[in-house]
Amino acid sequence: MGVLTFSGLEITVLSKDAATVLGSWSLAREKDNPHGKFTLIFRKFKDGWRIVHDHTS
């Protein structure tokens, strides 16, 4: 399928149980190289940190 990489990560801690992550993604494949930006919102639960919202373009 290809090799997925992330770069330019910017992590902002909003509180003891919430954070945002902004960054770029790139997928290296044999015939093309799609890429874009993403925003993730994480929340901390009893079981650990989980992504509760993902916007990728």
C-alpha positions, -999 to +999 in steps of 0.1 A: +000+000+000+029+024+006+048+041+034+029+067+055+049+094+072+040+124+094+059+157+097+055+191+112+038+179+143+025+207+166+010+194+199-010+217+221-020+205+256-055+220+263-059+205+298-049+175+318-072+154+297-073+171+262-049+180+235-048+189+198-022+177+172-017+195+139+006+181+111+012+169+076+010+134+062+025+119+031+020+085+015+049+072-007+035+047-032+049+032-064+029+054-088+021+085-068+026+104-035-006+118-020-002+142+009-021+166+030-028+182+065-046+169+095-060+180+129-066+156+157-083+161+190-073+137+218-090+130+251-076+110+280-099+083+293-093+056+320-079+033+293-055+060+279-055+087+252-080+083+224-086+103+192-121+118+195-120+139+163-100+137+131-101+162+102-078+152+073-075+168+039 
